Amino acid sequence: MGKQYNKMIKRRRRKAYAERKKKRLTEQRNQRKTTRSAKSSGTAVSP
């Protein structure tokens, strides 16, 4: 269980990291949409 197994572990870790990163990006995108719409409605009223 030498190098070949290490490659399997590395592949699993990389895949898990990519999933976490993608999930975080989608959450940030959703938050940005909600804050942007709230800000835009506020700025449209003030001028």
Secondary structure in CASP SS format (residue, H / E / C, confidence):
PFRMAT SS
TARGET T0000
AUTHOR 0000-0000-0000
METHOD secondary structure of the structure
MODEL  1
M C 1.00
G C 1.00
K H 1.00
Q H 1.00
Y H 1.00
N H 1.00
K H 1.00
M H 1.00
I H 1.00
K H 1.00
R H 1.00
R H 1.00
R H 1.00
R H 1.00
K H 1.00
A H 1.00
Y H 1.00
A H 1.00
E H 1.00
R H 1.00
K H 1.00
K H 1.00
K H 1.00
R H 1.00
L H 1.00
T H 1.00
E H 1.00
Q H 1.00
R H 1.00
N H 1.00
Q H 1.00
R H 1.00
K H 1.00
T H 1.00
T H 1.00
R H 1.00
S H 1.00
A H 1.00
K H 1.00
S H 1.00
S H 1.00
G H 1.00
T H 1.00
A H 1.00
V H 1.00
S C 1.00
P C 1.00
END
